Structure formats: structure tokens, C-alpha cells
Amino acid sequence: MSGVAAPQRAAGPDVEVRVLGAVEVLVAGTAVALGPSLRAVLAALALDAGRVVGADVLAERTWGQAGGRPAASTMHSSVSRLRRALAPAGDVLRTRAPGYQLALGPDALDAAVFEGLLDRAHAEQDPTSAHRAVTQALARWRGPAYADVGADFAREEAHRLEGRRLSALELRARLDLALGRHREVLADLADLVDRHPLHEDLRASLALALYRSSRQAEALAVLDDARRVLQRELGLDPGPQLRRLRDLVLRQDPSLEAPEPAPRPTPPPAAGPARSAATTAPAVPTTSLVGRDAEVEALRARLGSSRLLTLTGTGGVGKTRLAAAVARTAAADFPHGTWFVPLAMVTHAAGVLPAVARAVGLPQATDDDVLDDVATRLSGGRGLLVLDNCEHLLEAATDVAALAARCPDLSVLVTSRAPLRVSGEAEHRVEPLAAAPARELFVQRAQAVAPRFVLDERTGPAVQAVCRAVSGIPLALELAAARVRTLDVEDLLGRLDQALASGPRDLPERQRSVRATLDWSYHLLDPGAQGLFRRIGVFTGGWTLEQLEEVEGPDVLQHLHTLVEHSLVGVDPPAAGGGPARYSVLEPTVQHARRLLTGAERDAAARAHAEAFARLTERAAAGYRSAEQVRWLDRMDREHPNVLAALDWAVGAGRADLAGRLVWGSWLFWWLRGQLRTGRRYAEAVVSLAPPGPVGLALVRARTACAAMAFAQGDGEAARAHWAQALSEARASTDGSRAERLEASAHCEAGLGICALTDADLDTAATQHRRAIDLARDLPADSWGPWIVRLNLVWGATAAWRAGRLEDARRDLRAALRAARGVGDRLATYMGLYNTALVEGGVDPHGAAAALLEGLRLSEQMGDLANLSYFLEALVVLLVRVGGPAPDPATTELLAVLAAAAATARETVGFEVYRYYPRDAAAAAAAREALRAGLGEHRLQQATARGRQAPPAEVVALATGAAGTVLAAAPVTVDLTPGPAAEPTPAS
């Protein structure tokens, strides 16, 4: 449940809403007749009793899964009819912007009463009192929760409540055993085990009840059956509790005997002065705290200057463990005492100070004077009060602040998923574990259940993958590691959802699984923040506020702030180059958001997300053709996961036009970043959506992108076929403007030209590139036209040079470089520079080297490893030829480093990519042999290892130094022109 707000007594007779069975409402003890639709509206409002439920949330809950949402008038009519039906109860159903509020009294919702009684039972120390509370809680149930409401929200809430009901039944059984009622509880336990055969705690209770009833053989049969069922259904062995219980039953261990009747609790001693030794310090955990030593010491020091310190962070990140470690470490700093107050079971803010009172030895403090009594008790010396799990009790923040103000020597350490937001509060965000401590924690916990588990070359990558998949969250790591007893760590990767589903039984219920802890955080949010949390599930890899507003609308900032405060959304450190703040969600959290995002809400959010990122890729595509290339490439590195998520949805939804826009906006990014397999896979998926007959320009462009990816992968036949078909479709299309159709045709003519160039069909290549230039020359300046002209001038120059028309080649290269440099287009510039080096290398090696070095620097700036490999290889060939048998071993070693870096860059990309470049493979092989002869095998291997590890920026610096040394020592003219066998890499 979303939680009941502060009790509000409505005017008129008593009203009771019941959802633990068929949904009904009673006024003064008499049921009010409601039809199915009004029962659904009532249930949707009761889910957040006391809170305002937004009109859009109410509509989604009630009608979202059955034929679409109603018109506003229909929904208002339903609410009005429900208000009239409830009129005898007074002002119960209220209109409150932006929706409606069901204002109920403190005991008016049976589910809230049930949960309150169950929480009280868990908190009770006396088993008789606890049994009474849990029995009263279970008496509230009349049948399956929300039995006659079939909406998704009701099914989800019913599932949660049924889980708590099972927890209550389990607790009552344990209390029955503790009170010596083992014979009386046998039938109920047997029935529960039949209905929940995988529940190990119920099995343990049944076996213990049978044993205490002198039925040892049947107890063993229950435990043996547990093993068979668990192995058959889950592939798991029983947990340590059942295994230990079986051993104790076999030995007839005296510890299993029924306890003596519990003595009556003795009254607490009268209040006296606080003792110097704390009596409520946190228990010492049975497992070590990993990766937090420095943090513990830093927080201990911070407590010296910050008297109210709140540890915030997402659920399962380890706030409680960290606070407990700080409290133990800092105990000597607080001679007056340390008091640890767990608040998970406190259900209302008004219960916080009474819980503190009990912890400090004042169980009789009254509501009227509890603050005075607690302040008096805690004054008079340096003390530390730890308030654990406050996120659901933030309304008590003023009480905490008042207590701290009244006790000047008291320090307060709070754990909460959200800060208290009071004056004087300091906040420390507890982050997930970094890679190394996350791995250490996983290995420690795995070895605790499987002592033979080791981290080695086989298990290491899988462990690292598990740590990444759970984002370093300690709770998730511990839950996953516990499964290593029965699963190989590589198998665990594919079953993480199951592995994270249940945890240690000594933890509070909401901390036993990752999903439970996230559910707890979600239900603390207001409806608007809940809706935003669900819808951020469409993002992958983070987002900016601007992007969120594009998807959600302009009024999103407050809800985003709420999610950040509740540690569900993180604010990332700023990027090195600056830019807007970026927000992200840990992987388990975003997976939970996606589970909650369903139906029409999911489709609408995914569509808005895909359209937003289609617009972004279109802006990026223009940026790739400008002086802003590097900035846009770096930005799209960050946005690429979102682009792929948008493509997945658009393709899956059959939105060919939208998917085509995304592919067309991304193809050059894929080319420059070497992500050719990804690009081709998505481009082909979009092309497959094409209907029979004429297609729009979005699909023409998608096919063009598919051709480019195929070409870069070396699949010349597929590339040529796609470009030819796309050209035919562009000419036949009536979609878009004439300029857009000409632009599409120009891309295809250019593509067919580089296919011909790669096949050494130089006349055809020259013709195609001239056609592309003619089509693109008069296109608008903000279109692809000028870019097409620049690249086709380079490709035409390549064809002219290889045909022996050097002056034509020089003319076109000068024009291409002038145009490219004029707009800051690095791609067209370095393509022109590569060809310039080849054209001029035979007469001007210094000029050729300068061109290669400039192109090398530009390639590194762009992150274009494929192009970088060509430049490095050509530079090594040039310098080996110029230097001859180099007398300087250090320079020779540098050249070997560069040669290895070139090969590594090409291998990293996996394809030749720029296959239209003339590449003299024989000259490259001869250069490598010359380096081998100059260095010897051992030194060559050392240089190769260095080159394979060197980052691109270092490679550029080494190349600049090597070129300067070689050219200064041997300024001779050499022939860099490829020999007769030198051709572009042939199409495969």
C-alpha cells in the first residue's frame, strides 16, 4: 500500500472500508450497495487512503487496462456517484487538486488495521501479547484481498497483502510453538505447507511441531520432502535452517524440546539516570563489513562537527550496517551512551519519540511529556542516538530536530532513503560498492555457503558481470552470492531475478529481497512521484532534465526532486566537458520501474521517449557534419543506450517511420565509432518493416544506412544491392520535398561510386561521384548536400589519382579540403589528407608526413579507430622507406610500436571500414619485416606489446616524435605510390 496519511476523522457516522475480501464499505455498520465500477473506484482510492490520488492515476488504475481511459466527464461522474453513495458517512470523499482524497479515520481501512497489528506483533517482546496482536490481525481477513476487483493495481496490491498474510500466519505458528501449543497448531501448519510447499519456514515449524508431539519419523519425512520439492521445482537444496533442523531431529537434540511456559514479564525498573554504557547498541553482525573502512572513519570524524547526520541511499545499499559500524567504532567518543533505535516497525510519525523513549529506558513516558522525558534522560553528557530506517516517518523530522536542540551534547545519526530536511542536518549519501569491494563482498559471501568457491580465470568474468548487473548494491550481492551453493556463478548470471527474490530470514520482511526493498521505497512516494518513477523505466543509461521534460512534460521537476531525495534517482557527476546535469538509476531500480510500468502508460511513455530521441539523433546527425562533430559524438556515446532502447520499442511496435528516423540519425555515429554490427542489425530490422510497394523516405534512408553498414563490414555485394534498391525507391518516391528526394538519391549514387572504387572500376566510380555531386551541389546548406559534395570530391580524386590523372586529383582534393576546413568537418578533412599523402608522397615526403600526422590527430579527436589504423600504417610505411635501415634503435622501436597500434586499432573495429582507401599491403608487410630485422624478435615483441596497450592519444604523440626524428635525419624523396598490386581491400 502507498501508506495511510495522518488519521483524518470524517464527519458523520463511522465508516469502514474493507478490501481484505470482497471490496465493501460500511456506514454505521450497514453495508452500502455499490456496483462493480464504483467498487473499483473505491478500491483505487483506498489504495492511497488519506492521500490525494491524481485524476490521471485514478483513471489509469480503474480503466487503464480495459478499453482505454474514459473521458474526464465519465470519470467525474463515477466519482460523483460514489460520493453520493457515501454521503451518509459525511465528508469522506473529497476533491483535492489534482484529484481526489478518501479521508478515513485511523481504524477505517481493514488493510491498514491488519498491517498495523502485524507490525505491532513483530515488535512485541512478549510472545503472548504478540500472539494476541497477530491473531487480531488475521481476523480482519474475510477472503482473498480485492476479490471482486480485477484491475491490475488491485491484483498487484492483493499479491502484496497476501504475502503479508502469509508472513502473519508464519509468525503465529512460531508464536504457537514458543507458547507450547505444538499439538494445537499441527493441522493448520499441515494445511499451510500443502498450500505453500516451497516455504521453508513453514516446513521448519511443521517439522518442529511434529517432533515436539513425539512424531519424529513424520518430522523427518516433512524435511526430506522439502528437499525433494525444492530440487524438483527450483533446482535448489534446502537452506541451512532446514538442514540444521534435520540434524537436530536425528540426534534428538534437547534444544528442540518444547519451552517452559513463558513467565509473566516483570515491570520495567523505574527511570533513573542514563548509564555510561549503552544498553541498546546495535548487535554485532555475523558477517564483516566490506569496502567501508575509510567511510566509517570519515563518518566518525564528521559526527564530531555535525550533530545531526543523515545517511541516505537507495534500499539495500548498506545504510544500517554502516551506521551500526560507525556507532560501534565511535562508542568511546560518546561516554554518556549509544542508543540504537530501529524504526522499521513504527508505522506513524507520532511513534518515533515513544520508540526512542523505550530504547533509553523510559517505557512509561506519556505522549504529552515524552519529548521532555527523553531530552532529560539524554542530557548531561556526550551521547549518540542512532535512528535507523526513517524514510517512512519523515513527518517526525521536527521531533528529531527538537530533541537535538534540547540536548546540546547529543549527536544523532539517522539512516533514511530520504533526508529529514531540517535545519542543521548534514547528509552523507551512501553509494553502492565500487568494483573491487563489490567483488570482494561477493566472494566472501559465496565462500561462506560454498567454501570451495574460488575467484579464478573462469569465475572472475562472471563474478564481475554479476557485480555490474546489480550495480554494486550490497543486499543484491549477498542474495546472489548465497545461490553459489547450488548454482555455478556463470549459471547465476541468467537467473539473477530468482537469486534476488529471497534473503536472510532474520531481516525485516521489506529487506529480504531487492524487490521488497524497492516496493517499500515506491509506496512511500506520492502518486505523482510514483508515476514518474514508473515512467523513467523507459530510459536506459540516464537522462537530462530537458530529455525528461520532452517525455513527461514541463511540470516534472518537483517529482524528480522527490525521487532524488528518496535515493531512487541519482545525480551523476558532471561530464569532463561540462554540460547539463545528468540523472541515472541503478540497474535493479530501473528494472523494478519497468515491472511497474504496464499497459497504456508503458506504450505512451515509450512512444514519447522514442520520438524525443529521434529528434535528438537528427540534431546529432547535423552536428556530425559540422565543427561540433566531437562534442556530438561524445554526447551520443552517453545517449546511445537510450537510442537503442528507442529503436527496440519502435521496431517492436512496427513504427517503421520512427525507427527509420532513429537509424538515419545514428548511422554515421555507428560508422565512426566502429559499431557496425549494431548498426546493421537495427537497419536491417527497420528495412524488414517495409510494406509492399512504394515506401517513404524514412525507409529509403534506413536502407541507405543498411548499405553503408554492409559496405564497412566488407559485404560489398549486399551494400551494392541495398544502394541500388534505395536509389530506385528514392526516384519513385513522392514522399517529402524534392530537395529531400534529391538528397536521398545523391547518397545512393555516392554509395554505388565507392563500391565501384573498391572494385577498381575507376570510370564507373568517377561517373557515380560526379552524379552525386551534381545532385547535391544545390541542396540547402543545412542539408546533407554540402557534406555529400565534400566526400565525393575526395572519392573522385581517389579515382582520378589511381587512373593516372594527378592534376584532376590534386584539384579535387584542394577543393574538398578547402570546403571541409571551412566548416570544421574533420571527417572529410582527414579523408582528403590521406589521399593527399598518397598523391604527394612520391615528390614531397615531408608534406605527406605532415598530412598523415594531421589526419592522425583528427582521427584521434573523432575516436575513429578504423581511420586511425590506416593513417598509422601509411605513416610507418613512409618513415621506414625514408629512414631506410634506421641507425637509431629507439626510433626503430617507436615505429614497431606504431605498427602494432595500427594493427590493434583495426582488430578492435573488426573491419577495414574505409575500404576505398588504396592500401599497399605488400609495402606494409615489407615495413614490418624491416622493423623485425632492425630490432630482433625479442625487442619486436616488447614493442608490439607496448603498441597494443598504448591509448590513441599516446600513439599520436609517439607518431609525431618518430616522424620528426626520421625526417630530420634523412630528408630524401621516396616513392610512396602503391605498387601494381596495391588495390583497395576487395569486397567480400
C-alpha positions, 0 to 999 in steps of 0.5 A: 500500500502507498501508506495511510496519511495522518488519521483524518476523522470524517464527519458523520457516522463511522465508516469502514472500508474493507478490501481484505475480501470482497471490496465493501464499505460500511456506514454505521455498520450497514453495508452500502450497495455499490456496483462493480465500477464504483467498487473499483473506484473505491478500491483505487482510492483506498489504495492511497487512503488519506492521500490525494490520488491524481485524476490521471492515476485514478483513471489509469488504475480503474480503466487503464487496462480495459478499453482505454481511459474514459473521458474526464466527464465519465470519470467525474461522474463515477466519482460523483456517484460514489460520493453520493453513495457515501454521503451518509458517512459525511465528508469522506470523499473529497476533491483535492487538486489534482484529484481526489482524497478518501479521508478515513479515520485511523481504524477505517481501512481493514488493510491498514488495521491488519498491517498495523497489528502485524507490525505491532506483533513483530515488535512485541517482546512478549510472545503472548501479547504478540500472539494476541496482536497477530491473531487480531490481525488475521481476523480482519481477513474475510477472503482473498484481498480485492476479490471482486476487483480485477484491475491490475493495481488491485491484483498487484496490491492483493499479491502484496497483502497476501504475502503479508498474510502469509508472513502473519500466519508464519509468525503465529505458528512460531508464536504457537510453538514458543507458547507450547501449543505444538499439538494445537497448531499441527493441522493448520501448519499441515494445511499451510505447507500443502498450500505453500510447499516451497516455504521453508519456514513453514516446513521448519515449524511443521517439522518442529511441531511434529517432533515436539508431539513425539512424531519424529519419523513424520518430522523427518519425512516433512524435511526430506520432502522439502528437499525433494520439492525444492530440487524438483521445482527450483533446482535448489537444496534446502537452506541451512535452517532446514538442514540444521533442523534435520540434524537436530531431529536425528540426534534428538537434540534437547534444544528442540524440546518444547519451552517452559511456559513463558513467565509473566514479564516483570515491570520495567525498573523505574527511570533513573539516570542514563548509564555510561554504557549503552544498553541498546547498541546495535548487535554485532553482525555475523558477517564483516563489513566490506569496502567501508573502512575509510567511510566509517572513519570519515563518518566518525570524524564528521559526527564530531562537527555535525550533530545531526547526520543523515545517511541516505541511499537507495534500499539495500545499499548498506545504510544500517550496517554502516551506521551500526559500524560507525556507532560501534567504532565511535562508542568511546567518543560518546561516554554518556551512551549509544542508543540504537533505535530501529524504526522499521516497525513504527508505522506513524510519525507520532511513534518515533519519540515513544520508540526512542523513549523505550530504547533509553529506558523510559517505557512509561513516558506519556505522549504529552511529556515524552519529548521532555522525558527523553531530552532529560534522560539524554542530557548531561553528557556526550551521547549518540542516538542512532535512528535507523530506517526513517524514510517512512516517518519523515513527518517526525523530522521536527521531533528529531530536530527538537530533541537535538536542540534540547540536548546540546551534547547529543549527536544523532545519526539517522539512516533514511532513503530520504533526508529529514530536511531540517535545519542543521542536518548534514547528509552523507549519501551512501553509494553502492560498492565500487568494483573491487569491494563489490567483488570482494563482498561477493566472494566472501559471501559465496565462500561462506555457503560454498567454501570451495568457491574460488575467484579464478580465470573462469569465475572472475568474468562472471563474478564481475558481470554479476557485480555490474548487473546489480550495480554494486548494491550490497543486499543484491550481492549477498542474495546472489552470492548465497545461490553459489551453493547450488548454482555455478556463478556463470549459471547465476548470471541468467537467473539473477531475478530468482537469486534476488527474490529471497534473503536472510530470514532474520531481516525485516520482511521489506529487506529480504529481497531487492524487490521488497526493498524497492516496493517499500521505497515506491509506496512511500512516494506520492502518486505523482512521484510514483508515476514518474518513477514508473515512467523513467523505466523507459530510459536506459543509461540516464537522462537530462532534465530537458530529455525528461521534460520532452517525455513527461512534460514541463511540470516534472521537476518537483517529482524528480526532486522527490525521487532524488531525495528518496535515493531512487534517482541519482545525480551523476557527476558532471561530464569532463566537458561540462554540460547539463546535469545528468540523472541515472538509476541503478540497474535493479531500480530501473528494472523494478520501474519497468515491472511497474510500468504496464499497459497504456502508460508503458506504450505512451511513455515509450512512444514519447521517449522514442520520438524525443530521441529521434529528434535528438539523433537528427540534431546529432546527425547535423552536428556530425557534419559540422565543427561540433562533430566531437562534442556530438559524438561524445554526447551520443556515446552517453545517449546511445543506450537510450537510442537503442532502447528507442529503436527496440520499442519502435521496431517492436511496435512496427513504427517503421517511420520512427525507427527509420528516423532513429537509424538515419540519425545514428548511422554515421555515429555507428560508422565512426565509432566502429559499431557496425554490427549494431548498426546493421542489425537495427537497419536491417530490422527497420528495412524488414518493416517495409510494406509492399510497394512504394515506401517513404523516405524514412525507409529509403534512408534506413536502407541507405544506412543498411548499405553503408553498414554492409559496405564497412563490414566488407559485404560489398555485394549486399551494400551494392544491392541495398544502394541500388534498391534505395536509389530506385525507391528514392526516384519513385518516391513522392514522399517529402520535398524534392530537395529531400528526394534529391538528397536521398538519391545523391547518397545512393549514387555516392554509395554505388561510386565507392563500391565501384572504387573498391572494385577498381572500376575507376570510370564507373566510380568517377561517373557515380561521384560526379552524379552525386555531386551534381545532385547535391551541389544545390541542396540547402546548406543545412542539408546533407548536400554540402557534406555529400559534395565534400566526400565525393570530391575526395572519392573522385580524386581517389579515382582520378589519382589511381587512373593516372590523372594527378592534376584532376586529383590534386584539384579535387582534393584542394577543393574538398579540403578547402570546403571541409576546413571551412566548416570544421568537418574533420571527417572529410578533412582527414579523408582528403589528407590521406589521399593527399599523402598518397598523391604527394608522397612520391615528390614531397615526403615531408608534406605527406608526413605532415598530412598523415600526422594531421589526419592522425590527430583528427582521427584521434579527436573523432575516436575513429579507430578504423581511420586511425589504423590506416593513417598509422600504417601509411605513416610507418610505411613512409618513415621506414622507406625514408629512414631506410635501415634506421641507425637509431634503435629507439626510433626503430622501436617507436615505429614497431610500436606504431605498427602494432597500434595500427594493427590493434586499432583495426582488430578492435573495429573488426573491419577495414571500414574505409575500404576505398582507401588504396592500401599497399599491403605488400609495402606494409608487410615489407615495413614490418619485416624491416622493423623485425630485422632492425630490432630482433624478435625479442625487442619486436615483441616488447614493442608490439606489446607496448603498441597494443596497450598504448591509448590513441592519444599516446600513439599520436604523440609517439607518431609525431616524435618518430616522424620528426626524428626520421625526417630530420635525419634523412630528408630524401624523396621516396616513392610512396605510390602503391605498387601494381598490386596495391588495390583497395581491400576487395569486397567480400 
